[in-house]
Amino acid sequence: MARKYGIEKYGPNRYHIVTAKMGFHGRTFGAMSATGQPANGC
């Protein structure tokens, strides 16, 4: 719903990805990619 609103209001080419530095978002690959932390070689 938020994505649809953003596209309708601002167009499809305007986007920002917000991450939390040193934030914990779980242990899935998708969640780990959103933390903004460097890879640890695992």
C-alpha positions in Angstrom: 0.0 0.0 0.0 2.8 2.4 0.8 4.6 1.6 -2.4 1.5 2.2 -4.5 0.9 5.6 -2.7 4.5 6.6 -3.4 4.3 5.7 -7.1 1.0 7.5 -7.5 2.2 10.7 -5.7 5.8 11.0 -6.7 6.2 8.7 -9.8 8.1 5.4 -10.3 11.6 6.9 -10.4 11.7 8.5 -7.0 12.8 6.2 -4.2 15.1 6.0 -1.1 16.2 3.0 0.8 16.4 3.7 4.6 18.6 1.4 6.7 19.5 1.4 10.4 23.2 1.4 11.1 24.0 -1.4 13.5 20.3 -2.3 13.6 19.1 -5.8 14.1 16.4 -6.9 11.5 16.6 -10.7 11.9 18.8 -13.4 10.4 17.3 -13.8 6.9 19.3 -12.7 3.9 16.8 -10.0 3.1 16.9 -8.7 6.6 20.7 -8.8 6.8 21.0 -6.8 3.6 18.9 -4.0 5.1 21.2 -3.5 8.2 23.8 -1.4 6.4 26.6 -3.4 8.2 29.6 -4.7 6.3 29.8 -8.4 5.5 31.6 -10.5 8.2 32.7 -13.4 5.9 30.1 -16.0 6.9 
